[in-house]
Amino acid sequence: MLSKININLDIFNSYFINRYISLIFSLGTLVFLNKILNEFFKTYSKYFIFSYVIFIYWYCFHPGGISSRPDSISAFLTLLLIYSLFVYFKNSNVNYLNISIFLNFILFTWDPGKIFPLLFLSTLLLPYFVYKKKYPILFSYILGFFAFVLLFLGNSDLTTVLNKLPNYLNTISKENFNSGDLDNYSTYLNNFLKDITLQGRFNHLKIFYTDTYYFILILYFLIFICILLIPFKKNLNSNSKLKVLILYFIFINFFLFLAPNKWLHHFTQTIIIICLILPIILFELKIFNKFLNNRIKYVNIILLFFIIIKFYTYTSQNIFLYRFLVNENLPIKDFGIFDKMKNTNKQINLIKTKKKIKSIIANPIFKYIFIEYDYIGTDNLKKLKIQPDLIILQDFQWTDSEISHFIKKINVEYKLIQTINFNNNKWKVYLIDN
C-alpha cells in the first residue's frame, strides 16, 4: 500500500480505489500460487517458504505489487494461464482455460503490453485445442474477442480504430518512452539490447531498489544456470513441468525485453513465475538443504524481522503517503517515522514558491509531485531538446563536472537551490538563473 503514486491526479480516488483493485488481484495471485505449488509441486514443499518470501518481499515493498499500477492484474492473469494449462494437461479440464482466455480479453486495456503475450500464446495454442475438439475453448476465445471489441471501440467503428491505432502507439511511445519508431525493426532490437545489457528495466530497478536489483539478478542467474544444466542432469531433464515453466519464463521475458517502456514494476510478471521455478531449482540442485534441515524454525523470525525493517524504511521515505496523511489531517502524520518526509515536504513547497518555474525535467516520479508545471521529460540530459526552468537530478547518477558540462552546452545558467531526500535517494534541484 506504500507504492509511489500521486494523490492529486485527476483520477477518481486514485490513491485507494486502484489499490483495492490491486489488493484483490494480489490476493488472487497468492491463492493460485499456493494452488499450483501444492497441486503440482508437492515434492518441493520444504522450499515453498522461499516462494512466499519472494512474493511478500516484492508485492509489499515495490511499486509492482499492491499499488495503483495494473501489474498485479497482469501477474494474476499470467499465473492463471499457466495454472489453466497444467490443469488441462492433467485431467483435460477446460474450465480454467475458458476463464483465463476470457479475462485476458476483458482486462486487456488495463495492461495491454503485458497481457498481449498471454493472448498471443492462447492464440498459438488455439489450433491444438480445436484439433482436440475442445470447442468450449474456441467459444470462450470468440466471446472474449467480441467483448474486447465492444469495450475497446466505444463509439468508433472497427476500421477507424485499426487505422488510428498504429499512429497512436507511435505517438505515446515516442513521447513517453523515447523508444523510436515502432514501424522500424531497429527500435525493437534496441529495446531488447537495453535489457540484455542491464541498461533498461534492470537499470531502473537499480536506481530505486539497489538491493532488489542484485537479488533479482541472482534469481535470473540461477535460472540461467539451471537451463545450462538441463542437458547434463537427468533429474532436471526429466522434469517436464520445470521445462514448461522455464519456457514460459523465457517467453514472457522476450516480450518484456521488446517493450519500449522499461519500468521496474514490470518485473512483477516474471517474479510470479520465479516463485514457481525457484523451489524446483533449489531442490534439484540441493541448495539450502542443510539450512532447511537445521534452521527452518528460525526462517519465520528472520522473515518477520526483515519485513519490519522494510516497512520502516519505505514508510519513512514515502512522500506521497505523508502528503496524503497531511491532506486528510490524520494524527499519525506527526509520528516520528515521518520526520524526514515532513522536512522534504517543506522543501518541495518552498520550491513551488519560485514564480518563474513553468517547465521541469526530472525522473517521472516528479511529474506527480510538481503537477503545476509542464513536465518535459526524464532526467536524461543527453537527450534534452527543450530548455527547462527546473532540473532535478539523482545525486549519485550525475557528477558535478557532468552537470557543469551540460549547463555550458545549453548556454544557460542554473543554480543549485535545494537537495531533497525521499524514496531512499538524494535529489539535487537546479533552478534557471536569469
Backbone torsions as a table, in degrees:
resi	resn	phi	psi	omega
1	MET	NA	-1.0	-174.2
2	LEU	-103.6	16.7	-177.7
3	SER	-65.9	155.1	-173.9
4	LYS	-82.0	111.0	178.8
5	ILE	-151.8	143.6	-178.7
6	ASN	-74.1	139.8	-179.4
7	ILE	-94.1	-2.9	-176.9
8	ASN	-109.2	8.6	177.5
9	LEU	-63.8	153.8	-179.2
10	ASP	-80.7	60.3	178.7
11	ILE	-129.5	132.8	-175.6
12	PHE	-58.6	113.3	177.4
13	ASN	47.1	44.3	-171.9
14	SER	-61.2	-27.7	-174.0
15	TYR	-67.3	-34.5	-176.4
16	PHE	-113.8	-39.5	-175.7
17	ILE	-58.1	-48.7	-179.6
18	ASN	-64.5	-31.7	178.9
19	ARG	-72.2	-34.4	176.1
20	TYR	-63.6	-43.0	177.6
21	ILE	-61.3	-45.1	-180.0
22	SER	-63.5	-39.2	179.5
23	LEU	-62.6	-42.2	179.4
24	ILE	-60.9	-46.9	-179.3
25	PHE	-70.4	-32.6	177.8
26	SER	-66.0	-43.0	177.0
27	LEU	-65.0	-38.5	176.2
28	GLY	-62.1	-39.2	177.8
29	THR	-63.7	-42.4	179.2
30	LEU	-62.9	-39.4	178.7
31	VAL	-61.2	-47.5	-177.7
32	PHE	-73.9	-30.2	173.7
33	LEU	-60.6	-45.9	179.5
34	ASN	-65.3	-38.8	178.9
35	LYS	-63.7	-46.2	-178.4
36	ILE	-63.9	-46.8	-178.2
37	LEU	-60.5	-43.7	-175.2
38	ASN	-82.1	-26.7	-179.9
39	GLU	-85.7	-32.6	-172.2
40	PHE	-119.1	-13.8	-175.3
41	PHE	-133.6	35.6	-176.7
42	LYS	-58.7	-28.3	-179.4
43	THR	-58.6	-29.2	-174.0
44	TYR	-101.3	22.0	-171.9
45	SER	-57.8	-30.3	179.6
46	LYS	-60.5	-24.9	-176.0
47	TYR	-100.3	2.3	-179.9
48	PHE	-61.6	-27.1	-178.6
49	ILE	-55.9	-34.7	-179.6
50	PHE	-69.3	-36.3	177.2
51	SER	-63.8	-43.6	-178.6
52	TYR	-69.7	-36.3	177.5
53	VAL	-63.0	-47.5	179.2
54	ILE	-61.7	-41.8	179.5
55	PHE	-60.2	-49.9	-179.6
56	ILE	-63.6	-44.7	-179.0
57	TYR	-57.2	-46.0	-177.0
58	TRP	-76.8	-50.1	-173.1
59	TYR	-69.0	-29.6	-176.2
60	CYS	-93.0	-19.3	-172.2
61	PHE	-129.2	17.7	179.3
62	HIS	-140.9	152.9	-175.8
63	PRO	-68.3	-8.4	176.1
64	GLY	-88.2	-0.5	-178.4
65	GLY	-95.7	-123.4	-179.4
66	ILE	-79.8	92.5	-174.3
67	SER	-148.0	-173.1	178.9
68	SER	-81.4	-6.3	-177.3
69	ARG	-84.3	161.1	-175.0
70	PRO	-88.7	9.0	-174.5
71	ASP	-62.6	-32.1	178.7
72	SER	-65.8	-28.5	178.9
73	ILE	-70.1	-50.6	-178.6
74	SER	-66.5	-32.9	177.3
75	ALA	-67.3	-40.7	177.1
76	PHE	-61.0	-44.5	-179.8
77	LEU	-66.6	-35.0	177.2
78	THR	-62.6	-43.6	179.4
79	LEU	-70.9	-39.6	-179.6
80	LEU	-62.3	-38.1	-179.0
81	LEU	-65.6	-46.3	-178.4
82	ILE	-68.7	-35.2	175.3
83	TYR	-63.2	-42.4	179.9
84	SER	-60.6	-40.4	180.0
85	LEU	-69.1	-40.8	177.1
86	PHE	-61.1	-44.5	-179.7
87	VAL	-63.5	-42.7	-179.2
88	TYR	-61.3	-47.8	-176.4
89	PHE	-75.9	-10.7	176.0
90	LYS	-85.8	-46.3	-175.2
91	ASN	-139.1	15.6	177.5
92	SER	63.5	20.0	177.5
93	ASN	-78.6	120.8	-175.8
94	VAL	-100.8	0.6	-173.9
95	ASN	-60.9	-46.5	-179.7
96	TYR	-67.2	-35.5	177.7
97	LEU	-64.4	-40.6	177.5
98	ASN	-59.7	-45.3	179.8
99	ILE	-65.5	-43.8	-177.9
100	SER	-60.2	-50.2	-177.7
101	ILE	-63.4	-43.7	-179.1
102	PHE	-63.6	-44.0	179.7
103	LEU	-65.4	-35.8	178.4
104	ASN	-60.2	-39.8	177.3
105	PHE	-70.7	-46.2	-175.6
106	ILE	-63.3	-39.0	-175.3
107	LEU	-98.2	8.8	-175.1
108	PHE	-56.2	-43.3	-175.5
109	THR	-71.3	-11.8	177.6
110	TRP	-73.7	-35.5	-178.4
111	ASP	-154.2	67.1	-170.4
112	PRO	-59.1	-38.9	-176.4
113	GLY	-60.7	-35.5	-175.8
114	LYS	-100.5	-15.2	175.7
115	ILE	-88.3	-24.8	179.2
116	PHE	-54.7	-46.2	178.7
117	PRO	-58.5	-33.1	179.9
118	LEU	-68.8	-41.9	176.9
119	LEU	-68.6	-37.1	179.1
120	PHE	-62.9	-44.2	178.7
121	LEU	-65.1	-41.9	178.0
122	SER	-60.7	-39.0	179.1
123	THR	-66.4	-40.8	178.2
124	LEU	-62.6	-35.7	-177.6
125	LEU	-84.2	-13.3	-174.8
126	LEU	-58.2	-45.7	177.8
127	PRO	-57.8	-35.6	178.4
128	TYR	-63.4	-44.6	-179.1
129	PHE	-67.5	-35.2	176.0
130	VAL	-65.9	-41.6	178.0
131	TYR	-60.2	-36.3	178.8
132	LYS	-83.1	4.8	178.3
133	LYS	62.7	34.8	174.5
134	LYS	-92.4	68.2	-173.1
135	TYR	-65.6	-27.4	175.2
136	PRO	-57.9	-31.8	178.2
137	ILE	-67.8	-41.7	177.2
138	LEU	-62.2	-41.1	178.9
139	PHE	-63.1	-43.5	178.1
140	SER	-62.9	-38.1	179.3
141	TYR	-63.8	-48.6	-179.2
142	ILE	-64.9	-43.9	179.4
143	LEU	-62.1	-44.0	178.4
144	GLY	-63.4	-40.1	179.6
145	PHE	-62.6	-46.3	-179.7
146	PHE	-68.1	-33.6	175.2
147	ALA	-64.3	-41.6	177.4
148	PHE	-62.4	-44.8	-180.0
149	VAL	-58.9	-44.4	-179.8
150	LEU	-64.9	-39.4	179.6
151	LEU	-71.2	-37.7	-172.9
152	PHE	-80.6	-35.6	-172.8
153	LEU	-73.6	-40.0	-175.0
154	GLY	65.7	-122.1	180.0
155	ASN	-94.6	3.5	-177.6
156	SER	-96.4	156.5	174.7
157	ASP	-89.1	164.2	-173.3
158	LEU	-61.0	-40.5	-178.6
159	THR	-62.3	-43.3	-179.7
160	THR	-61.5	-44.6	-179.0
161	VAL	-63.8	-45.6	-178.4
162	LEU	-64.6	-32.3	178.7
163	ASN	-73.1	-35.7	-175.9
164	LYS	-86.7	-22.9	-173.2
165	LEU	-58.9	-46.8	179.9
166	PRO	-58.8	-43.7	179.1
167	ASN	-64.1	-39.1	179.8
168	TYR	-63.1	-45.8	179.6
169	LEU	-63.0	-41.1	178.0
170	ASN	-61.8	-43.4	-177.1
171	THR	-63.6	-51.0	-176.7
172	ILE	-68.7	-30.3	179.9
173	SER	-70.8	-41.9	-179.7
174	LYS	-68.2	-40.2	-175.6
175	GLU	-75.5	-36.9	-172.4
176	ASN	-99.7	-28.5	-170.9
177	PHE	-121.5	-2.7	-176.5
178	ASN	49.5	43.0	-169.8
179	SER	-93.3	-9.0	-177.5
180	GLY	88.7	-168.2	-175.8
181	ASP	-83.6	122.6	-178.4
182	LEU	-70.1	-14.0	177.7
183	ASP	-83.0	-6.8	-176.3
184	ASN	-103.1	127.2	-178.3
185	TYR	-61.5	-30.5	-178.7
186	SER	-63.4	-26.6	177.6
187	THR	-60.9	-45.9	-179.1
188	TYR	-69.1	-35.9	177.5
189	LEU	-63.4	-44.2	179.1
190	ASN	-64.1	-40.7	177.6
191	ASN	-60.6	-43.0	-178.6
192	PHE	-65.2	-44.1	-177.7
193	LEU	-65.5	-30.3	178.6
194	LYS	-58.8	-43.2	-178.9
195	ASP	-79.1	-36.4	178.3
196	ILE	-60.3	-37.5	-179.0
197	THR	-92.4	10.2	177.3
198	LEU	63.8	27.2	-179.6
199	GLN	-103.6	-7.2	-177.6
200	GLY	-100.7	-107.8	-177.6
201	ARG	-61.9	-37.0	179.3
202	PHE	-64.7	-39.7	179.8
203	ASN	-66.1	-39.4	177.7
204	HIS	-62.4	-39.3	177.0
205	LEU	-65.2	-40.7	-178.5
206	LYS	-64.2	-35.5	-179.0
207	ILE	-62.5	-43.6	-173.0
208	PHE	-98.7	-31.0	-176.5
209	TYR	-137.1	78.2	-175.0
210	THR	-60.6	-42.0	-179.3
211	ASP	-62.8	-41.3	179.3
212	THR	-68.0	-34.8	178.1
213	TYR	-55.8	-49.6	-178.9
214	TYR	-70.7	-34.0	178.6
215	PHE	-63.1	-45.9	-179.6
216	ILE	-68.8	-35.8	175.6
217	LEU	-59.8	-40.8	178.8
218	ILE	-63.7	-41.7	180.0
219	LEU	-64.6	-43.8	176.7
220	TYR	-62.4	-40.0	-179.2
221	PHE	-64.8	-39.8	177.7
222	LEU	-60.2	-43.5	179.5
223	ILE	-66.9	-38.9	177.9
224	PHE	-62.0	-43.7	178.0
225	ILE	-62.2	-41.0	179.4
226	CYS	-61.6	-41.3	178.8
227	ILE	-60.9	-42.6	-179.6
228	LEU	-66.8	-30.6	-175.7
229	LEU	-85.9	-17.3	-176.0
230	ILE	-52.7	-45.4	-179.7
231	PRO	-66.8	-18.6	-172.4
232	PHE	-107.0	-15.5	-179.2
233	LYS	-113.1	119.2	-175.0
234	LYS	-62.1	-39.3	-178.6
235	ASN	-64.9	-32.2	177.0
236	LEU	-78.7	-43.4	-176.5
237	ASN	-65.5	-29.2	-178.5
238	SER	-89.4	-3.3	-178.7
239	ASN	-90.0	92.0	-174.5
240	SER	-66.7	-36.2	-179.6
241	LYS	-65.9	-38.5	176.7
242	LEU	-61.5	-44.4	-179.4
243	LYS	-65.0	-36.4	177.0
244	VAL	-64.4	-44.2	-179.9
245	LEU	-64.7	-39.1	179.1
246	ILE	-67.0	-41.6	175.8
247	LEU	-61.6	-40.6	177.9
248	TYR	-63.4	-42.1	178.0
249	PHE	-61.2	-45.8	178.8
250	ILE	-64.8	-42.0	-179.5
251	PHE	-59.5	-48.6	-179.5
252	ILE	-65.6	-42.4	179.7
253	ASN	-64.3	-35.7	179.3
254	PHE	-57.1	-46.3	-179.8
255	PHE	-71.3	-35.6	176.7
256	LEU	-65.2	-38.1	179.4
257	PHE	-66.7	-34.0	179.4
258	LEU	-75.0	-24.8	-174.0
259	ALA	-64.2	142.8	-178.3
260	PRO	-73.2	-33.2	-179.3
261	ASN	-86.7	131.3	-171.7
262	LYS	-120.6	61.6	-179.2
263	TRP	-93.9	145.5	-175.4
264	LEU	-63.2	-29.4	-175.9
265	HIS	-69.4	-11.5	176.9
266	HIS	-68.6	-16.3	179.7
267	PHE	-63.6	-15.7	179.7
268	THR	-54.0	-39.7	-177.0
269	GLN	-65.4	-33.8	178.8
270	THR	-87.8	-30.4	179.1
271	ILE	-59.2	-40.8	-176.4
272	ILE	-68.3	-29.7	175.3
273	ILE	-74.1	-37.4	177.0
274	ILE	-60.5	-35.8	178.5
275	CYS	-60.3	-27.3	177.4
276	LEU	-84.3	-38.3	-174.8
277	ILE	-76.2	-37.7	-169.8
278	LEU	-57.4	-46.7	180.0
279	PRO	-58.5	-35.8	179.9
280	ILE	-67.0	-46.8	-178.8
281	ILE	-62.5	-46.4	-178.4
282	LEU	-62.5	-38.3	179.3
283	PHE	-68.6	-50.3	-175.2
284	GLU	-67.8	-33.3	179.7
285	LEU	-92.8	0.8	176.6
286	LYS	58.0	41.6	177.1
287	ILE	-90.3	135.5	179.5
288	PHE	68.0	15.2	-179.3
289	ASN	-59.5	-49.9	-178.2
290	LYS	-65.5	-39.6	-179.8
291	PHE	-61.5	-45.2	-177.8
292	LEU	-68.8	-30.8	179.4
293	ASN	-72.7	-33.1	-172.6
294	ASN	-109.9	-20.3	-172.8
295	ARG	-126.4	15.5	-174.9
296	ILE	-59.7	-32.1	-177.1
297	LYS	-67.8	-18.5	-178.7
298	TYR	-94.0	-9.3	-175.5
299	VAL	-61.0	-45.4	-177.8
300	ASN	-64.4	-36.2	177.9
301	ILE	-66.1	-43.6	178.2
302	ILE	-62.3	-43.6	180.0
303	LEU	-62.3	-44.5	180.0
304	LEU	-61.9	-44.3	178.4
305	PHE	-61.1	-43.6	179.4
306	PHE	-61.5	-43.3	-179.2
307	ILE	-64.6	-40.3	179.1
308	ILE	-62.8	-43.9	179.2
309	ILE	-62.6	-45.6	-180.0
310	LYS	-63.9	-42.1	-179.8
311	PHE	-59.9	-46.0	179.6
312	TYR	-62.7	-45.6	-177.0
313	THR	-59.9	-50.8	-174.5
314	TYR	-77.8	-28.2	175.8
315	THR	-69.7	-42.8	-177.4
316	SER	-71.5	-14.7	-177.6
317	GLN	-111.2	8.3	-174.2
318	ASN	-96.7	98.7	-177.2
319	ILE	-67.6	-32.0	-178.5
320	PHE	-70.4	-39.8	176.8
321	LEU	-64.1	-43.4	-179.6
322	TYR	-63.1	-42.8	-179.9
323	ARG	-65.3	-33.6	175.5
324	PHE	-64.3	-43.6	179.6
325	LEU	-63.0	-38.1	178.4
326	VAL	-66.9	-46.8	-178.8
327	ASN	-62.0	-34.9	179.0
328	GLU	-87.9	-3.8	-179.8
329	ASN	54.0	45.2	179.3
330	LEU	-84.4	137.2	-174.8
331	PRO	-56.6	-31.0	-175.4
332	ILE	-67.4	-9.3	178.4
333	LYS	-63.3	-20.9	-178.1
334	ASP	-93.4	3.2	177.7
335	PHE	-66.6	149.4	-176.8
336	GLY	-59.7	-25.0	-178.9
337	ILE	-62.6	-21.8	-177.7
338	PHE	-101.0	10.6	-177.3
339	ASP	-58.8	-41.9	-179.5
340	LYS	-63.6	-43.2	-178.5
341	MET	-72.6	-26.2	175.3
342	LYS	-63.6	-43.9	178.0
343	ASN	-67.7	-42.2	178.3
344	THR	-61.8	-40.5	179.4
345	ASN	-63.5	-37.5	176.4
346	LYS	-64.2	-41.3	178.9
347	GLN	-63.3	-42.4	179.7
348	ILE	-63.3	-44.4	179.3
349	ASN	-63.7	-34.2	177.7
350	LEU	-66.6	-41.0	177.3
351	ILE	-61.2	-38.6	-177.9
352	LYS	-68.7	-13.3	177.5
353	THR	-78.9	-11.7	178.7
354	LYS	-72.1	111.4	-170.4
355	LYS	-71.4	-22.9	-174.6
356	LYS	-84.5	0.0	-179.0
357	ILE	-80.2	123.5	176.3
358	LYS	-125.9	-29.7	-177.1
359	SER	-133.6	157.7	-174.2
360	ILE	-148.5	142.2	165.8
361	ILE	-120.0	138.9	-177.3
362	ALA	-173.7	176.0	170.5
363	ASN	-56.4	144.1	-176.6
364	PRO	-51.9	-24.3	-179.1
365	ILE	-61.6	-27.2	-176.2
366	PHE	-78.7	-17.0	177.7
367	LYS	-70.2	-16.6	175.9
368	TYR	-93.1	-8.3	176.2
369	ILE	-96.9	-45.3	178.9
370	PHE	-102.9	65.1	-175.6
371	ILE	-72.4	-11.9	-179.8
372	GLU	-75.9	-17.5	-173.7
373	TYR	-104.7	163.6	176.7
374	ASP	-80.8	113.7	-179.2
375	TYR	-83.2	114.6	-175.3
376	ILE	-83.1	-42.1	-178.0
377	GLY	171.8	-171.7	-176.6
378	THR	-75.1	171.5	-177.0
379	ASP	-82.4	55.3	175.9
380	ASN	-111.1	94.7	-174.6
381	LEU	-63.8	-27.5	-176.9
382	LYS	-70.1	-25.3	-177.8
383	LYS	-103.7	5.7	-176.7
384	LEU	-68.5	127.8	-179.7
385	LYS	-116.0	-21.5	-178.8
386	ILE	-115.0	137.7	-178.5
387	GLN	-77.4	115.5	-179.5
388	PRO	-89.5	162.9	175.0
389	ASP	-86.6	-28.9	-177.3
390	LEU	-131.3	133.3	177.9
391	ILE	-124.7	129.0	177.2
392	ILE	-121.5	122.0	-174.3
393	LEU	-124.0	142.7	176.0
394	GLN	-72.8	131.2	-168.3
395	ASP	-58.1	-48.3	-172.6
396	PHE	-76.5	-13.2	-178.3
397	GLN	-82.1	-27.2	-173.3
398	TRP	-126.4	127.0	175.7
399	THR	-83.1	162.5	179.1
400	ASP	-60.5	-36.7	-179.2
401	SER	-68.5	-37.0	177.9
402	GLU	-65.9	-40.8	178.9
403	ILE	-66.8	-42.3	179.0
404	SER	-62.1	-41.1	178.6
405	HIS	-63.3	-41.1	179.4
406	PHE	-63.8	-44.8	-178.5
407	ILE	-61.6	-41.3	178.1
408	LYS	-65.2	-34.7	-177.5
409	LYS	-63.9	-41.3	-178.9
410	ILE	-91.8	-0.9	173.5
411	ASN	59.3	40.1	177.2
412	VAL	-134.6	141.2	-179.5
413	GLU	-88.8	132.7	174.1
414	TYR	-125.8	149.7	176.4
415	LYS	-127.0	145.2	178.6
416	LEU	-75.0	119.8	-177.1
417	ILE	-110.7	-22.6	-179.2
418	GLN	-155.0	154.6	165.4
419	THR	-126.9	116.4	-175.1
420	ILE	-114.1	152.1	-177.9
421	ASN	-122.4	124.0	169.1
422	PHE	-169.6	167.7	-179.9
423	ASN	57.2	32.6	178.9
424	ASN	61.3	27.9	179.6
425	ASN	-142.2	159.0	175.5
426	LYS	-107.6	133.4	-175.6
427	TRP	-124.3	133.3	177.0
428	LYS	-97.2	130.6	-176.5
429	VAL	-109.9	120.1	-178.7
430	TYR	-114.8	132.6	-179.8
431	LEU	-113.3	139.0	178.7
432	ILE	-61.0	136.9	-174.7
433	ASP	-112.0	91.7	177.3
434	ASN	-149.9	NA	NA
